[in-house]
Amino acid sequence: MSTPQILLTGATGYIGGSILALLLASNEPLLKSATITCLVRGENRVAELKAAYGDRIKPELYKDLDDIERTIEVASQHDIVINTTLGYHPQSAAALVHGLAKRKEETGKEVYLIHTSGTSNLADRPVTKTLVEDRVFDDAKDDIYSYEKERNAADPYGQRTSELGVIDAGIATAVKTLVIMSPTIYGIGTGMFNTKSIQVPMYVKAALEHGQAAVVGSGEGVWDNVHVEDLAELYKLITLMILEGNAAQIPFGTKGIIFSGNGRHSWLELAQGVADAAYDAGRIKTKEVKSVDIEEGARLLTQWFVPGGDQQLVELGLSSNSRTESNVARRLGWRPSRGKEAWERGFTEEVGRAD
């Protein structure tokens, strides 16, 4: 029996780089003998990856996320695809499904896509008051797919559109898809390139640039969080289960949307943690967190990520409520080990390595 071929996208990114490092460091026989293909941009990155990991990886070049034909071509040579690239690009995500469908047609074997998404897909909109919800989503009980379908029909959101497109394409082509929907991810990544997350560094950057930490509105919105190394362990667990022939235990398709939270925080608590760490480091002169409206919040928090700022992003991803219970992952055997202490230490880490 031939060894299933694994493709990882986003290997130079925060999540993907951490997953790659963990998979390659594993002593599990099925991973220890595996060569992981990495779809990457840039000859220089290929050279650096090869220098670090040698024959354990097989870099495949493509232009960018819009290089759909190349994405399909590379995916069609693999049995398992772990997709960790930007979640706001529906075409590239769907291309991976179509490539896997070709593989299945050629080999007659099952193929799998593990797709990265985020819990801002489920977030309410408490600042503009267009949607205010007080619920906790349970991936073992709730119909997350139908909820997202309904939400997206009324209020399209790029990351949600990508995720739903992956699931629908998987159903249409008999490709098994699993979505790992993550909350605020924190901690220092273990990959070679980008080792920073998005949300906490956004708050840190804004505080350092403007001399004071800020929060949108009251900051009462509550989210979950997970350390990047614990998250990488979940991807490893799922990958191993597939390799070991235990995929029947994993939910796929419309039921295959699982969470990865391991802690919970309010946005005010996050902003206060940033303020305290930055003040203690002598980088700002006050521990007071100022409240700003959504327009200023978009300018302060997201302009370096989205030129001009993005009010939808700042409301859904940086000031909303999005609470989940990661029951499926735990039932599958996921055991995250980094909790409140690591979360609080993360503020000092991010301030310490911020420009």
C-alpha positions in Angstrom: 0.0 0.0 0.0 1.5 3.4 -1.0 1.9 6.1 1.6 -0.7 8.9 1.3 0.8 12.1 -0.1 0.5 15.2 2.0 0.3 18.8 0.7 0.6 21.8 3.0 -0.3 25.3 1.9 0.9 28.3 3.9 4.1 26.7 5.0 5.7 30.1 5.4 2.9 31.5 7.4 2.1 31.5 11.2 -0.2 28.5 11.4 1.2 26.6 8.5 4.8 27.0 9.5 4.0 25.8 13.0 2.2 22.8 11.6 5.1 21.9 9.3 7.7 22.1 12.1 5.5 19.9 14.3 4.8 17.3 11.7 8.5 17.1 10.7 9.6 16.8 14.3 7.2 14.0 15.1 8.5 10.5 16.0 5.2 8.9 14.8 6.3 6.3 12.2 3.8 7.4 9.6 4.9 11.0 9.9 8.6 10.3 10.4 8.8 8.6 7.0 6.6 11.1 5.2 7.7 13.8 2.8 5.5 16.8 2.9 4.9 18.9 -0.2 4.8 22.7 0.4 3.1 25.0 -2.1 5.1 28.2 -1.8 5.8 31.5 -3.5 9.4 32.6 -4.3 12.6 30.7 -5.1 14.3 32.2 -2.0 11.7 30.6 0.2 12.2 27.3 -1.5 15.9 27.5 -0.9 15.5 28.3 2.8 13.0 25.6 3.4 15.2 23.0 1.7 18.2 24.2 3.7 16.3 23.7 6.9 14.3 20.6 6.2 16.2 18.8 3.4 14.5 15.9 1.8 11.7 15.9 4.4 9.9 18.5 2.2 9.2 18.9 -1.4 8.6 22.5 -2.3 6.3 23.3 -5.3 6.4 26.8 -6.7 3.3 28.8 -7.7 2.8 32.5 -8.4 0.2 33.4 -5.8 -3.3 32.5 -4.6 -4.7 33.5 -8.0 -2.6 30.8 -9.7 -5.6 28.5 -9.8 -4.4 26.1 -12.5 -1.1 25.4 -10.7 -3.0 24.9 -7.4 -5.3 22.3 -9.0 -2.3 20.6 -10.6 -0.3 20.3 -7.4 -3.3 19.3 -5.3 -4.2 16.5 -7.8 -0.9 14.8 -6.9 -1.9 14.4 -3.2 -4.3 12.5 -0.9 -4.3 14.9 2.0 -4.2 18.7 1.8 -3.8 20.9 4.8 -4.8 24.4 3.7 -3.6 27.3 6.0 -3.4 30.1 3.5 -5.4 33.3 3.7 -9.0 32.4 4.5 -10.5 35.2 2.4 -9.7 33.7 -1.1 -12.6 31.4 -2.1 -11.1 30.5 -5.5 -7.8 29.1 -4.3 -9.6 27.1 -1.5 -12.0 25.6 -4.0 -9.1 24.8 -6.4 -7.6 22.5 -3.8 -10.9 20.6 -3.6 -11.0 20.3 -7.4 -7.4 19.1 -7.5 -8.2 16.4 -4.9 -11.2 15.4 -6.9 -8.9 14.6 -9.8 -6.7 12.6 -7.5 -9.7 10.6 -6.3 -10.9 10.0 -9.9 -7.4 8.7 -10.9 -6.7 6.5 -7.8 -10.2 5.5 -6.6 -9.0 6.3 -3.0 -10.5 8.7 -0.5 -9.0 12.2 -0.4 -9.1 14.8 2.3 -8.9 18.5 2.8 -8.3 20.1 6.2 -9.3 23.7 5.8 -8.4 26.6 8.1 -11.1 29.1 9.0 -12.0 31.3 12.0 -14.7 32.0 14.5 -15.2 35.5 13.3 -17.6 33.6 10.9 -19.9 33.1 13.8 -19.4 36.5 15.5 -22.2 38.9 16.2 -22.1 42.7 15.5 -22.5 44.4 18.9 -21.1 47.7 17.9 -23.4 48.5 15.0 -26.2 46.5 16.7 -27.0 44.8 13.4 -26.8 41.4 15.1 -26.5 40.9 18.8 -26.4 37.3 20.0 -25.8 35.6 23.3 -25.0 32.0 22.5 -22.2 29.5 22.8 -21.7 27.3 19.7 -21.1 23.6 20.3 -19.5 21.8 17.4 -20.9 18.4 18.7 -24.5 19.5 18.8 -25.2 22.6 16.6 -25.7 22.8 12.9 -22.9 25.2 12.2 -23.0 24.8 8.4 -26.7 25.8 8.2 -26.1 28.8 10.6 -23.3 30.0 8.4 -25.3 29.6 5.2 -28.1 31.7 6.6 -25.7 34.4 7.9 -23.7 34.6 4.7 -26.9 35.0 2.6 -27.8 38.0 4.6 -24.3 39.4 5.3 -21.5 38.1 3.0 -18.1 37.7 4.7 -15.1 36.6 2.7 -13.7 34.0 5.2 -17.2 32.5 5.6 -17.7 32.4 1.8 -14.4 30.6 1.4 -15.3 28.0 4.0 -18.8 27.3 2.7 -17.4 27.1 -0.8 -14.9 24.4 0.3 -17.7 22.4 2.0 -20.1 22.7 -1.0 -17.3 21.8 -3.5 -16.4 18.8 -1.4 -20.0 17.5 -1.4 -20.2 18.0 -5.1 -17.0 16.1 -5.8 -17.0 13.5 -3.0 -13.9 15.1 -1.4 -13.9 14.8 2.4 -13.5 18.2 3.9 -12.9 19.1 7.5 -12.9 22.8 8.6 -10.9 23.7 11.7 -12.4 27.0 12.9 -10.0 28.8 15.2 -10.5 31.7 17.6 -7.8 34.2 18.7 -4.5 32.4 18.1 -1.6 33.6 20.2 2.0 32.6 21.0 5.2 32.6 19.1 5.0 30.5 16.0 7.5 27.7 15.5 7.9 28.0 11.7 10.8 29.5 9.8 9.1 32.7 8.6 6.1 34.5 10.0 5.9 33.7 13.8 3.2 36.3 14.6 -0.5 36.0 14.8 -2.9 38.8 13.9 -5.3 39.9 16.6 -3.0 40.5 19.6 -0.2 42.0 17.5 -2.8 44.4 16.0 -3.7 45.6 19.5 0.0 45.9 20.4 0.9 47.8 17.2 -1.9 50.3 17.8 -0.9 50.8 21.4 2.8 51.4 20.6 2.1 53.7 17.7 -0.4 55.8 19.5 0.9 55.7 23.0 -2.2 54.1 24.5 -4.1 50.8 24.2 -7.6 51.1 22.7 -10.7 48.9 22.5 -13.7 49.4 20.3 -16.8 50.3 22.3 -17.1 48.8 25.7 -14.8 45.8 25.0 -17.4 43.5 26.6 -17.4 41.1 23.6 -16.1 37.7 24.5 -14.0 35.4 22.3 -12.0 32.1 22.8 -8.3 31.7 22.3 -5.8 29.0 21.6 -2.0 28.8 21.6 -0.5 28.2 18.2 1.4 25.1 19.3 -1.8 23.6 20.7 -3.5 24.3 17.5 -0.8 22.7 15.5 -1.2 19.6 17.7 -4.9 19.4 16.5 -3.8 19.4 12.8 -1.3 16.7 13.6 -3.9 14.6 15.4 -6.3 14.8 12.4 -3.6 14.1 9.9 -2.4 11.1 11.9 -5.9 9.7 12.2 -6.3 9.8 8.5 -2.9 8.2 7.9 -3.7 5.4 10.5 -7.0 4.6 8.8 -9.2 6.1 11.5 -10.8 8.8 9.3 -14.3 7.2 10.0 -14.1 8.8 13.4 -13.8 12.3 12.0 -16.8 14.3 10.9 -16.6 15.6 7.3 -18.8 17.7 5.0 -21.6 19.7 6.5 -20.9 18.2 9.9 -17.1 18.6 9.6 -16.8 22.1 11.1 -14.9 21.9 14.4 -13.6 24.4 16.9 -10.2 24.8 18.6 -10.7 27.2 21.5 -9.0 26.5 24.8 -9.5 29.7 26.8 -11.8 32.7 26.9 -11.3 36.5 27.1 -13.1 39.8 26.6 -11.6 42.4 24.2 -11.2 44.8 27.2 -9.2 42.1 29.0 -7.0 41.7 25.9 -6.5 45.4 25.5 -5.7 45.8 29.2 -3.2 43.0 29.0 -1.5 44.8 26.1 -1.6 48.1 28.1 -0.1 46.5 31.2 2.7 44.8 29.3 3.6 47.8 27.2 3.6 50.1 30.3 5.7 47.7 32.3 8.2 47.6 29.3 8.4 51.4 29.4 6.9 51.7 25.9 3.8 53.6 26.8 3.0 56.0 29.6 -0.4 54.9 30.8 -2.1 51.6 31.6 -5.5 53.2 30.9 -7.4 51.7 27.9 -9.3 54.2 25.8 -12.6 53.4 24.2 -13.0 54.3 20.5 -15.8 54.1 18.0 -15.8 51.6 15.1 -14.4 54.1 12.6 -11.4 55.0 14.7 -11.0 51.3 15.7 -10.8 50.3 12.0 -8.1 53.0 11.5 -6.1 52.1 14.6 -6.3 48.3 14.5 -6.6 47.2 10.9 -5.1 49.8 8.6 -1.7 48.0 8.5 -3.6 44.7 7.6 -6.2 46.3 5.3 -5.2 49.7 3.8 -7.6 52.3 5.0 -9.0 50.0 7.7 -11.9 47.6 7.6 -14.9 48.2 9.8 -16.5 44.8 9.1 -13.2 43.1 10.1 -12.7 45.2 13.2 -16.3 44.5 14.4 -16.4 40.8 13.6 -12.8 39.9 14.4 -11.7 42.4 17.1 -14.8 43.5 19.1 -17.5 40.9 18.8 -18.9 37.9 20.7 -17.9 34.5 19.4 -17.9 31.8 21.9 -17.5 28.1 21.1 -17.1 24.7 22.7 -14.4 22.5 21.2 -16.0 19.2 22.1 -15.4 17.3 18.8 -11.6 17.9 19.0 -11.5 16.8 22.6 -13.5 13.6 21.8 -11.0 12.9 19.0 -8.2 13.1 21.6 -6.9 16.6 21.4 -5.4 17.7 24.7 -4.3 21.4 24.6 -1.8 22.1 27.4 -1.3 25.9 27.3 -3.9 27.9 29.3 -4.3 31.2 31.1 -0.7 31.5 32.2 0.5 31.2 28.6 -2.2 33.6 27.4 -1.1 36.3 29.9 2.6 35.7 29.2 1.8 36.3 25.5 1.2 40.0 26.0 4.7 40.5 27.3 6.1 38.3 24.4 4.3 40.3 21.8 5.3 43.7 23.2 8.9 42.5 23.5 9.2 41.6 19.8 7.1 44.5 18.4 8.8 47.1 16.3 
